[in-house]
Amino acid sequence: MEPYVAEQIAREMLEADPDLAEQFRARLDSDPQFAGSPAARLEFFLRRHASGDEQFSLYPIYRL
C-alpha cells in the first residue's frame, strides 16, 4: 500500500477505534525508535487493518 493511502487509512482507524488510538499513543511514548520511524508507524496500522495478511513474509518449513 502506498504511504499516502496508508496514512488516510491510519487516520480513519484512529477515529473509529479509541482503544487502538490509545495503543498507538502509548507506543509512541514508550518507543523512541517507533516514534521516529514513519514506516514503522504505518506498519502498526497495516498489521491491524482488516485487509492485513497475518502470514506475510512467512515461509513454510517442513521436516522430512
PQR file of N, CA, C, O and H, with PARSE charges and radii, in Angstrom:
ATOM      1  N   MET A   1       0.852  -1.173   0.000 -0.4000 1.5000
ATOM      2  CA  MET A   1       0.000   0.000   0.000 -0.0000 2.0000
ATOM      3  C   MET A   1       0.899   1.238   0.000  0.5500 1.7000
ATOM      4  O   MET A   1       1.908   1.288   0.704 -0.5500 1.4000
ATOM      5  N   GLU A   2       0.528   2.199  -0.773 -0.4000 1.5000
ATOM      6  CA  GLU A   2       1.291   3.447  -0.840 -0.0000 2.0000
ATOM      7  C   GLU A   2       1.126   4.232   0.462  0.5500 1.7000
ATOM      8  O   GLU A   2       0.059   4.222   1.076 -0.5500 1.4000
ATOM      9  H   GLU A   2      -0.291   2.158  -1.345  0.4000 1.0000
ATOM     10  N   PRO A   3       2.204   4.915   0.873 -0.5600 1.5000
ATOM     11  CA  PRO A   3       2.138   5.658   2.151  0.2800 2.0000
ATOM     12  C   PRO A   3       1.010   6.683   2.242  0.5500 1.7000
ATOM     13  O   PRO A   3       0.418   6.855   3.307 -0.5500 1.4000
ATOM     14  N   TYR A   4       0.705   7.368   1.131 -0.4000 1.5000
ATOM     15  CA  TYR A   4      -0.351   8.379   1.217 -0.0000 2.0000
ATOM     16  C   TYR A   4      -1.719   7.736   1.436  0.5500 1.7000
ATOM     17  O   TYR A   4      -2.591   8.344   2.058 -0.5500 1.4000
ATOM     18  H   TYR A   4       1.186   7.228   0.266  0.4000 1.0000
ATOM     19  N   VAL A   5      -1.920   6.523   0.938 -0.4000 1.5000
ATOM     20  CA  VAL A   5      -3.167   5.789   1.170 -0.0000 2.0000
ATOM     21  C   VAL A   5      -3.162   5.232   2.587  0.5500 1.7000
ATOM     22  O   VAL A   5      -4.164   5.322   3.295 -0.5500 1.4000
ATOM     23  H   VAL A   5      -1.212   6.029   0.432  0.4000 1.0000
ATOM     24  N   ALA A   6      -2.048   4.664   2.997 -0.4000 1.5000
ATOM     25  CA  ALA A   6      -1.936   4.088   4.335 -0.0000 2.0000
ATOM     26  C   ALA A   6      -2.150   5.147   5.409  0.5500 1.7000
ATOM     27  O   ALA A   6      -2.746   4.864   6.448 -0.5500 1.4000
ATOM     28  H   ALA A   6      -1.233   4.591   2.422  0.4000 1.0000
ATOM     29  N   GLU A   7      -1.674   6.347   5.171 -0.4000 1.5000
ATOM     30  CA  GLU A   7      -1.847   7.417   6.160 -0.0000 2.0000
ATOM     31  C   GLU A   7      -3.319   7.743   6.351  0.5500 1.7000
ATOM     32  O   GLU A   7      -3.774   7.917   7.481 -0.5500 1.4000
ATOM     33  H   GLU A   7      -1.190   6.577   4.327  0.4000 1.0000
ATOM     34  N   GLN A   8      -4.064   7.825   5.264 -0.4000 1.5000
ATOM     35  CA  GLN A   8      -5.502   8.112   5.375 -0.0000 2.0000
ATOM     36  C   GLN A   8      -6.219   6.981   6.098  0.5500 1.7000
ATOM     37  O   GLN A   8      -7.093   7.232   6.928 -0.5500 1.4000
ATOM     38  H   GLN A   8      -3.695   7.683   4.345  0.4000 1.0000
ATOM     39  N   ILE A   9      -5.863   5.751   5.796 -0.4000 1.5000
ATOM     40  CA  ILE A   9      -6.465   4.600   6.470 -0.0000 2.0000
ATOM     41  C   ILE A   9      -6.137   4.636   7.954  0.5500 1.7000
ATOM     42  O   ILE A   9      -7.001   4.356   8.785 -0.5500 1.4000
ATOM     43  H   ILE A   9      -5.153   5.546   5.122  0.4000 1.0000
ATOM     44  N   ALA A  10      -4.898   4.979   8.298 -0.4000 1.5000
ATOM     45  CA  ALA A  10      -4.498   5.069   9.704 -0.0000 2.0000
ATOM     46  C   ALA A  10      -5.321   6.124  10.435  0.5500 1.7000
ATOM     47  O   ALA A  10      -5.765   5.898  11.560 -0.5500 1.4000
ATOM     48  H   ALA A  10      -4.196   5.207   7.623  0.4000 1.0000
ATOM     49  N   ARG A  11      -5.522   7.257   9.809 -0.4000 1.5000
ATOM     50  CA  ARG A  11      -6.334   8.305  10.440 -0.0000 2.0000
ATOM     51  C   ARG A  11      -7.759   7.823  10.693  0.5500 1.7000
ATOM     52  O   ARG A  11      -8.337   8.079  11.749 -0.5500 1.4000
ATOM     53  H   ARG A  11      -5.161   7.441   8.894  0.4000 1.0000
ATOM     54  N   GLU A  12      -8.318   7.118   9.702 -0.4000 1.5000
ATOM     55  CA  GLU A  12      -9.679   6.600   9.856 -0.0000 2.0000
ATOM     56  C   GLU A  12      -9.742   5.553  10.974  0.5500 1.7000
ATOM     57  O   GLU A  12     -10.705   5.518  11.740 -0.5500 1.4000
ATOM     58  H   GLU A  12      -7.849   6.910   8.844  0.4000 1.0000
ATOM     59  N   MET A  13      -8.733   4.720  11.062 -0.4000 1.5000
ATOM     60  CA  MET A  13      -8.699   3.702  12.113 -0.0000 2.0000
ATOM     61  C   MET A  13      -8.601   4.343  13.489  0.5500 1.7000
ATOM     62  O   MET A  13      -9.250   3.887  14.430 -0.5500 1.4000
ATOM     63  H   MET A  13      -7.951   4.749  10.440  0.4000 1.0000
ATOM     64  N   LEU A  14      -7.799   5.397  13.618 -0.4000 1.5000
ATOM     65  CA  LEU A  14      -7.671   6.094  14.898 -0.0000 2.0000
ATOM     66  C   LEU A  14      -9.001   6.708  15.327  0.5500 1.7000
ATOM     67  O   LEU A  14      -9.373   6.644  16.499 -0.5500 1.4000
ATOM     68  H   LEU A  14      -7.272   5.767  12.853  0.4000 1.0000
ATOM     69  N   GLU A  15      -9.711   7.301  14.371 -0.4000 1.5000
ATOM     70  CA  GLU A  15     -11.002   7.920  14.686 -0.0000 2.0000
ATOM     71  C   GLU A  15     -12.045   6.881  15.071  0.5500 1.7000
ATOM     72  O   GLU A  15     -12.884   7.132  15.937 -0.5500 1.4000
ATOM     73  H   GLU A  15      -9.409   7.352  13.419  0.4000 1.0000
ATOM     74  N   ALA A  16     -11.997   5.719  14.434 -0.4000 1.5000
ATOM     75  CA  ALA A  16     -13.024   4.699  14.648 -0.0000 2.0000
ATOM     76  C   ALA A  16     -12.799   3.845  15.892  0.5500 1.7000
ATOM     77  O   ALA A  16     -13.746   3.264  16.421 -0.5500 1.4000
ATOM     78  H   ALA A  16     -11.315   5.515  13.732  0.4000 1.0000
ATOM     79  N   ASP A  17     -11.554   3.763  16.365 -0.4000 1.5000
ATOM     80  CA  ASP A  17     -11.243   2.837  17.456 -0.0000 2.0000
ATOM     81  C   ASP A  17     -10.411   3.523  18.540  0.5500 1.7000
ATOM     82  O   ASP A  17      -9.191   3.622  18.407 -0.5500 1.4000
ATOM     83  H   ASP A  17     -10.784   4.235  15.935  0.4000 1.0000
ATOM     84  N   PRO A  18     -11.053   3.996  19.609 -0.5600 1.5000
ATOM     85  CA  PRO A  18     -10.331   4.684  20.687  0.2800 2.0000
ATOM     86  C   PRO A  18      -9.276   3.801  21.365  0.5500 1.7000
ATOM     87  O   PRO A  18      -8.239   4.302  21.798 -0.5500 1.4000
ATOM     88  N   ASP A  19      -9.533   2.494  21.459 -0.4000 1.5000
ATOM     89  CA  ASP A  19      -8.541   1.590  22.061 -0.0000 2.0000
ATOM     90  C   ASP A  19      -7.278   1.530  21.212  0.5500 1.7000
ATOM     91  O   ASP A  19      -6.166   1.536  21.740 -0.5500 1.4000
ATOM     92  H   ASP A  19     -10.376   2.086  21.108  0.4000 1.0000
ATOM     93  N   LEU A  20      -7.450   1.474  19.912 -0.4000 1.5000
ATOM     94  CA  LEU A  20      -6.308   1.467  19.004 -0.0000 2.0000
ATOM     95  C   LEU A  20      -5.537   2.782  19.112  0.5500 1.7000
ATOM     96  O   LEU A  20      -4.306   2.789  19.104 -0.5500 1.4000
ATOM     97  H   LEU A  20      -8.354   1.469  19.483  0.4000 1.0000
ATOM     98  N   ALA A  21      -6.261   3.883  19.211 -0.4000 1.5000
ATOM     99  CA  ALA A  21      -5.617   5.193  19.358 -0.0000 2.0000
ATOM    100  C   ALA A  21      -4.775   5.240  20.635  0.5500 1.7000
ATOM    101  O   ALA A  21      -3.678   5.800  20.639 -0.5500 1.4000
ATOM    102  H   ALA A  21      -7.261   3.877  19.217  0.4000 1.0000
ATOM    103  N   GLU A  22      -5.286   4.657  21.708 -0.4000 1.5000
ATOM    104  CA  GLU A  22      -4.543   4.626  22.978 -0.0000 2.0000
ATOM    105  C   GLU A  22      -3.306   3.749  22.865  0.5500 1.7000
ATOM    106  O   GLU A  22      -2.242   4.106  23.371 -0.5500 1.4000
ATOM    107  H   GLU A  22      -6.177   4.203  21.705  0.4000 1.0000
ATOM    108  N   GLN A  23      -3.439   2.602  22.205 -0.4000 1.5000
ATOM    109  CA  GLN A  23      -2.277   1.727  21.988 -0.0000 2.0000
ATOM    110  C   GLN A  23      -1.203   2.445  21.180  0.5500 1.7000
ATOM    111  O   GLN A  23      -0.013   2.343  21.480 -0.5500 1.4000
ATOM    112  H   GLN A  23      -4.303   2.312  21.795  0.4000 1.0000
ATOM    113  N   PHE A  24      -1.635   3.169  20.159 -0.4000 1.5000
ATOM    114  CA  PHE A  24      -0.697   3.894  19.305 -0.0000 2.0000
ATOM    115  C   PHE A  24       0.021   4.982  20.102  0.5500 1.7000
ATOM    116  O   PHE A  24       1.242   5.113  20.009 -0.5500 1.4000
ATOM    117  H   PHE A  24      -2.601   3.252  19.916  0.4000 1.0000
ATOM    118  N   ARG A  25      -0.721   5.758  20.879 -0.4000 1.5000
ATOM    119  CA  ARG A  25      -0.104   6.819  21.686 -0.0000 2.0000
ATOM    120  C   ARG A  25       0.870   6.240  22.717  0.5500 1.7000
ATOM    121  O   ARG A  25       1.946   6.793  22.943 -0.5500 1.4000
ATOM    122  H   ARG A  25      -1.713   5.652  20.954  0.4000 1.0000
ATOM    123  N   ALA A  26       0.487   5.142  23.327 -0.4000 1.5000
ATOM    124  CA  ALA A  26       1.361   4.506  24.318 -0.0000 2.0000
ATOM    125  C   ALA A  26       2.654   4.028  23.665  0.5500 1.7000
ATOM    126  O   ALA A  26       3.732   4.169  24.244 -0.5500 1.4000
ATOM    127  H   ALA A  26      -0.387   4.693  23.143  0.4000 1.0000
ATOM    128  N   ARG A  27       2.553   3.471  22.480 -0.4000 1.5000
ATOM    129  CA  ARG A  27       3.754   3.004  21.778 -0.0000 2.0000
ATOM    130  C   ARG A  27       4.636   4.179  21.378  0.5500 1.7000
ATOM    131  O   ARG A  27       5.861   4.094  21.458 -0.5500 1.4000
ATOM    132  H   ARG A  27       1.678   3.357  22.010  0.4000 1.0000
ATOM    133  N   LEU A  28       4.016   5.276  20.945 -0.4000 1.5000
ATOM    134  CA  LEU A  28       4.792   6.475  20.611 -0.0000 2.0000
ATOM    135  C   LEU A  28       5.572   6.984  21.819  0.5500 1.7000
ATOM    136  O   LEU A  28       6.736   7.368  21.702 -0.5500 1.4000
ATOM    137  H   LEU A  28       3.020   5.345  20.880  0.4000 1.0000
ATOM    138  N   ASP A  29       4.925   6.983  22.968 -0.4000 1.5000
ATOM    139  CA  ASP A  29       5.552   7.489  24.191 -0.0000 2.0000
ATOM    140  C   ASP A  29       6.646   6.569  24.721  0.5500 1.7000
ATOM    141  O   ASP A  29       7.626   7.038  25.300 -0.5500 1.4000
ATOM    142  H   ASP A  29       3.979   6.671  23.063  0.4000 1.0000
ATOM    143  N   SER A  30       6.483   5.259  24.525 -0.4000 1.5000
ATOM    144  CA  SER A  30       7.409   4.311  25.138 -0.0000 2.0000
ATOM    145  C   SER A  30       8.539   3.848  24.218  0.5500 1.7000
ATOM    146  O   SER A  30       9.520   3.283  24.701 -0.5500 1.4000
ATOM    147  H   SER A  30       5.687   4.878  24.055  0.4000 1.0000
ATOM    148  N   ASP A  31       8.429   4.067  22.924 -0.4000 1.5000
ATOM    149  CA  ASP A  31       9.400   3.532  21.969 -0.0000 2.0000
ATOM    150  C   ASP A  31       9.923   4.640  21.056  0.5500 1.7000
ATOM    151  O   ASP A  31       9.272   4.966  20.064 -0.5500 1.4000
ATOM    152  H   ASP A  31       7.631   4.526  22.531  0.4000 1.0000
ATOM    153  N   PRO A  32      11.078   5.225  21.366 -0.5600 1.5000
ATOM    154  CA  PRO A  32      11.608   6.326  20.548  0.2800 2.0000
ATOM    155  C   PRO A  32      11.909   5.926  19.101  0.5500 1.7000
ATOM    156  O   PRO A  32      11.753   6.740  18.190 -0.5500 1.4000
ATOM    157  N   GLN A  33      12.338   4.679  18.883 -0.4000 1.5000
ATOM    158  CA  GLN A  33      12.609   4.245  17.509 -0.0000 2.0000
ATOM    159  C   GLN A  33      11.311   4.202  16.705  0.5500 1.7000
ATOM    160  O   GLN A  33      11.277   4.619  15.548 -0.5500 1.4000
ATOM    161  H   GLN A  33      12.464   4.018  19.623  0.4000 1.0000
ATOM    162  N   PHE A  34      10.258   3.701  17.318 -0.4000 1.5000
ATOM    163  CA  PHE A  34       8.946   3.668  16.675 -0.0000 2.0000
ATOM    164  C   PHE A  34       8.478   5.086  16.374  0.5500 1.7000
ATOM    165  O   PHE A  34       8.003   5.364  15.272 -0.5500 1.4000
ATOM    166  H   PHE A  34      10.286   3.363  18.259  0.4000 1.0000
ATOM    167  N   ALA A  35       8.607   5.966  17.328 -0.4000 1.5000
ATOM    168  CA  ALA A  35       8.164   7.352  17.156 -0.0000 2.0000
ATOM    169  C   ALA A  35       8.923   8.057  16.034  0.5500 1.7000
ATOM    170  O   ALA A  35       8.382   8.941  15.371 -0.5500 1.4000
ATOM    171  H   ALA A  35       8.992   5.741  18.223  0.4000 1.0000
ATOM    172  N   GLY A  36      10.172   7.662  15.826 -0.4000 1.5000
ATOM    173  CA  GLY A  36      10.989   8.317  14.807 -0.0000 2.0000
ATOM    174  C   GLY A  36      10.941   7.674  13.440  0.5500 1.7000
ATOM    175  O   GLY A  36      11.607   8.139  12.516 -0.5500 1.4000
ATOM    176  H   GLY A  36      10.612   6.944  16.365  0.4000 1.0000
ATOM    177  N   SER A  37      10.169   6.614  13.293 -0.4000 1.5000
ATOM    178  CA  SER A  37      10.133   5.895  12.022 -0.0000 2.0000
ATOM    179  C   SER A  37       8.745   5.960  11.389  0.5500 1.7000
ATOM    180  O   SER A  37       7.828   5.281  11.851 -0.5500 1.4000
ATOM    181  H   SER A  37       9.628   6.236  14.044  0.4000 1.0000
ATOM    182  N   PRO A  38       8.578   6.759  10.348 -0.5600 1.5000
ATOM    183  CA  PRO A  38       7.278   6.810   9.663  0.2800 2.0000
ATOM    184  C   PRO A  38       6.848   5.439   9.130  0.5500 1.7000
ATOM    185  O   PRO A  38       5.664   5.102   9.168 -0.5500 1.4000
ATOM    186  N   ALA A  39       7.790   4.664   8.644 -0.4000 1.5000
ATOM    187  CA  ALA A  39       7.455   3.338   8.100 -0.0000 2.0000
ATOM    188  C   ALA A  39       6.930   2.418   9.202  0.5500 1.7000
ATOM    189  O   ALA A  39       5.963   1.687   8.986 -0.5500 1.4000
ATOM    190  H   ALA A  39       8.751   4.938   8.613  0.4000 1.0000
ATOM    191  N   ALA A  40       7.552   2.444  10.373 -0.4000 1.5000
ATOM    192  CA  ALA A  40       7.104   1.604  11.489 -0.0000 2.0000
ATOM    193  C   ALA A  40       5.717   2.023  11.962  0.5500 1.7000
ATOM    194  O   ALA A  40       4.891   1.178  12.309 -0.5500 1.4000
ATOM    195  H   ALA A  40       8.338   3.037  10.550  0.4000 1.0000
ATOM    196  N   ARG A  41       5.465   3.326  11.974 -0.4000 1.5000
ATOM    197  CA  ARG A  41       4.151   3.808  12.409 -0.0000 2.0000
ATOM    198  C   ARG A  41       3.064   3.375  11.436  0.5500 1.7000
ATOM    199  O   ARG A  41       1.982   2.973  11.864 -0.5500 1.4000
ATOM    200  H   ARG A  41       6.136   4.012  11.693  0.4000 1.0000
ATOM    201  N   LEU A  42       3.331   3.449  10.135 -0.4000 1.5000
ATOM    202  CA  LEU A  42       2.341   2.998   9.165 -0.0000 2.0000
ATOM    203  C   LEU A  42       2.143   1.487   9.237  0.5500 1.7000
ATOM    204  O   LEU A  42       1.022   1.000   9.090 -0.5500 1.4000
ATOM    205  H   LEU A  42       4.210   3.775   9.787  0.4000 1.0000
ATOM    206  N   GLU A  43       3.220   0.749   9.461 -0.4000 1.5000
ATOM    207  CA  GLU A  43       3.096  -0.700   9.568 -0.0000 2.0000
ATOM    208  C   GLU A  43       2.240  -1.098  10.770  0.5500 1.7000
ATOM    209  O   GLU A  43       1.522  -2.096  10.721 -0.5500 1.4000
ATOM    210  H   GLU A  43       4.131   1.144   9.580  0.4000 1.0000
ATOM    211  N   PHE A  44       2.317  -0.319  11.841 -0.4000 1.5000
ATOM    212  CA  PHE A  44       1.478  -0.552  13.012 -0.0000 2.0000
ATOM    213  C   PHE A  44       0.013  -0.667  12.590  0.5500 1.7000
ATOM    214  O   PHE A  44      -0.708  -1.548  13.058 -0.5500 1.4000
ATOM    215  H   PHE A  44       2.901   0.492  11.881  0.4000 1.0000
ATOM    216  N   PHE A  45      -0.415   0.223  11.711 -0.4000 1.5000
ATOM    217  CA  PHE A  45      -1.804   0.223  11.265 -0.0000 2.0000
ATOM    218  C   PHE A  45      -2.068  -0.843  10.208  0.5500 1.7000
ATOM    219  O   PHE A  45      -3.122  -1.478  10.220 -0.5500 1.4000
ATOM    220  H   PHE A  45       0.171   0.939  11.331  0.4000 1.0000
ATOM    221  N   LEU A  46      -1.143  -1.041   9.318 -0.4000 1.5000
ATOM    222  CA  LEU A  46      -1.337  -2.043   8.269 -0.0000 2.0000
ATOM    223  C   LEU A  46      -1.484  -3.440   8.857  0.5500 1.7000
ATOM    224  O   LEU A  46      -2.273  -4.241   8.356 -0.5500 1.4000
ATOM    225  H   LEU A  46      -0.286  -0.526   9.309  0.4000 1.0000
ATOM    226  N   ARG A  47      -0.736  -3.742   9.910 -0.4000 1.5000
ATOM    227  CA  ARG A  47      -0.836  -5.057  10.562 -0.0000 2.0000
ATOM    228  C   ARG A  47      -2.184  -5.252  11.249  0.5500 1.7000
ATOM    229  O   ARG A  47      -2.620  -6.385  11.454 -0.5500 1.4000
ATOM    230  H   ARG A  47      -0.094  -3.091  10.317  0.4000 1.0000
ATOM    231  N   ARG A  48      -2.840  -4.161  11.601 -0.4000 1.5000
ATOM    232  CA  ARG A  48      -4.113  -4.242  12.314 -0.0000 2.0000
ATOM    233  C   ARG A  48      -5.320  -4.002  11.409  0.5500 1.7000
ATOM    234  O   ARG A  48      -6.461  -4.114  11.859 -0.5500 1.4000
ATOM    235  H   ARG A  48      -2.486  -3.241  11.434  0.4000 1.0000
ATOM    236  N   HIS A  49      -5.084  -3.681  10.159 -0.4000 1.5000
ATOM    237  CA  HIS A  49      -6.167  -3.419   9.208 -0.0000 2.0000
ATOM    238  C   HIS A  49      -6.818  -4.738   8.787  0.5500 1.7000
ATOM    239  O   HIS A  49      -6.161  -5.778   8.752 -0.5500 1.4000
ATOM    240  H   HIS A  49      -4.157  -3.590   9.794  0.4000 1.0000
ATOM    241  N   ALA A  50      -8.084  -4.686   8.476 -0.4000 1.5000
ATOM    242  CA  ALA A  50      -8.834  -5.886   8.094 -0.0000 2.0000
ATOM    243  C   ALA A  50      -8.240  -6.594   6.880  0.5500 1.7000
ATOM    244  O   ALA A  50      -8.381  -7.810   6.749 -0.5500 1.4000
ATOM    245  H   ALA A  50      -8.618  -3.840   8.504  0.4000 1.0000
ATOM    246  N   SER A  51      -7.588  -5.866   6.004 -0.4000 1.5000
ATOM    247  CA  SER A  51      -7.017  -6.486   4.802 -0.0000 2.0000
ATOM    248  C   SER A  51      -5.584  -6.971   5.026  0.5500 1.7000
ATOM    249  O   SER A  51      -4.955  -7.490   4.104 -0.5500 1.4000
ATOM    250  H   SER A  51      -7.473  -4.878   6.110  0.4000 1.0000
ATOM    251  N   GLY A  52      -5.072  -6.808   6.229 -0.4000 1.5000
ATOM    252  CA  GLY A  52      -3.705  -7.236   6.520 -0.0000 2.0000
ATOM    253  C   GLY A  52      -3.541  -8.741   6.398  0.5500 1.7000
ATOM    254  O   GLY A  52      -4.458  -9.500   6.708 -0.5500 1.4000
ATOM    255  H   GLY A  52      -5.582  -6.387   6.978  0.4000 1.0000
ATOM    256  N   ASP A  53      -2.390  -9.161   5.954 -0.4000 1.5000
ATOM    257  CA  ASP A  53      -2.088 -10.580   5.778 -0.0000 2.0000
ATOM    258  C   ASP A  53      -1.229 -11.038   6.952  0.5500 1.7000
ATOM    259  O   ASP A  53      -0.067 -10.647   7.066 -0.5500 1.4000
ATOM    260  H   ASP A  53      -1.644  -8.544   5.702  0.4000 1.0000
ATOM    261  N   GLU A  54      -1.801 -11.865   7.823 -0.4000 1.5000
ATOM    262  CA  GLU A  54      -1.079 -12.315   9.012 -0.0000 2.0000
ATOM    263  C   GLU A  54       0.096 -13.222   8.677  0.5500 1.7000
ATOM    264  O   GLU A  54       1.000 -13.400   9.494 -0.5500 1.4000
ATOM    265  H   GLU A  54      -2.745 -12.182   7.731  0.4000 1.0000
ATOM    266  N   GLN A  55       0.085 -13.787   7.494 -0.4000 1.5000
ATOM    267  CA  GLN A  55       1.151 -14.702   7.119 -0.0000 2.0000
ATOM    268  C   GLN A  55       2.130 -14.072   6.129  0.5500 1.7000
ATOM    269  O   GLN A  55       2.884 -14.787   5.470 -0.5500 1.4000
ATOM    270  H   GLN A  55      -0.649 -13.643   6.830  0.4000 1.0000
ATOM    271  N   PHE A  56       2.127 -12.750   6.018 -0.4000 1.5000
ATOM    272  CA  PHE A  56       3.057 -12.043   5.145 -0.0000 2.0000
ATOM    273  C   PHE A  56       4.495 -12.342   5.560  0.5500 1.7000
ATOM    274  O   PHE A  56       4.835 -12.250   6.739 -0.5500 1.4000
ATOM    275  H   PHE A  56       1.515 -12.169   6.554  0.4000 1.0000
ATOM    276  N   SER A  57       5.325 -12.692   4.609 -0.4000 1.5000
ATOM    277  CA  SER A  57       6.748 -12.982   4.790 -0.0000 2.0000
ATOM    278  C   SER A  57       7.005 -14.252   5.597  0.5500 1.7000
ATOM    279  O   SER A  57       8.122 -14.455   6.074 -0.5500 1.4000
ATOM    280  H   SER A  57       5.049 -12.767   3.651  0.4000 1.0000
ATOM    281  N   LEU A  58       6.023 -15.090   5.758 -0.4000 1.5000
ATOM    282  CA  LEU A  58       6.230 -16.374   6.410 -0.0000 2.0000
ATOM    283  C   LEU A  58       6.387 -17.446   5.340  0.5500 1.7000
ATOM    284  O   LEU A  58       5.668 -17.450   4.340 -0.5500 1.4000
ATOM    285  H   LEU A  58       5.116 -14.925   5.371  0.4000 1.0000
ATOM    286  N   TYR A  59       7.314 -18.336   5.553 -0.4000 1.5000
ATOM    287  CA  TYR A  59       7.561 -19.388   4.586 -0.0000 2.0000
ATOM    288  C   TYR A  59       7.387 -20.738   5.279  0.5500 1.7000
ATOM    289  O   TYR A  59       7.867 -20.928   6.397 -0.5500 1.4000
ATOM    290  H   TYR A  59       7.898 -18.334   6.365  0.4000 1.0000
ATOM    291  N   PRO A  60       6.712 -21.665   4.630 -0.5600 1.5000
ATOM    292  CA  PRO A  60       6.538 -22.973   5.243  0.2800 2.0000
ATOM    293  C   PRO A  60       7.863 -23.733   5.274  0.5500 1.7000
ATOM    294  O   PRO A  60       8.611 -23.748   4.296 -0.5500 1.4000
ATOM    295  N   ILE A  61       8.128 -24.350   6.392 -0.4000 1.5000
ATOM    296  CA  ILE A  61       9.331 -25.177   6.536 -0.0000 2.0000
ATOM    297  C   ILE A  61       8.846 -26.542   7.011  0.5500 1.7000
ATOM    298  O   ILE A  61       8.148 -26.665   8.018 -0.5500 1.4000
ATOM    299  H   ILE A  61       7.520 -24.338   7.186  0.4000 1.0000
ATOM    300  N   TYR A  62       9.231 -27.537   6.272 -0.4000 1.5000
ATOM    301  CA  TYR A  62       8.794 -28.903   6.587 -0.0000 2.0000
ATOM    302  C   TYR A  62       9.978 -29.757   6.982  0.5500 1.7000
ATOM    303  O   TYR A  62      11.101 -29.556   6.521 -0.5500 1.4000
ATOM    304  H   TYR A  62       9.798 -27.437   5.454  0.4000 1.0000
ATOM    305  N   ARG A  63       9.698 -30.711   7.846 -0.4000 1.5000
ATOM    306  CA  ARG A  63      10.700 -31.717   8.208 -0.0000 2.0000
ATOM    307  C   ARG A  63      10.367 -32.990   7.479  0.5500 1.7000
ATOM    308  O   ARG A  63       9.201 -33.366   7.365 -0.5500 1.4000
ATOM    309  H   ARG A  63       8.786 -30.874   8.221  0.4000 1.0000
ATOM    310  N   LEU A  64      11.375 -33.644   6.993 -0.4000 1.5000
ATOM    311  CA  LEU A  64      11.173 -34.955   6.338 -0.0000 2.0000
ATOM    312  C   LEU A  64      11.640 -36.049   7.238  0.5500 1.7000
ATOM    313  O   LEU A  64      11.559 -37.223   6.877 -0.5500 1.4000
ATOM    314  H   LEU A  64      12.322 -33.339   7.086  0.4000 1.0000
TER
END
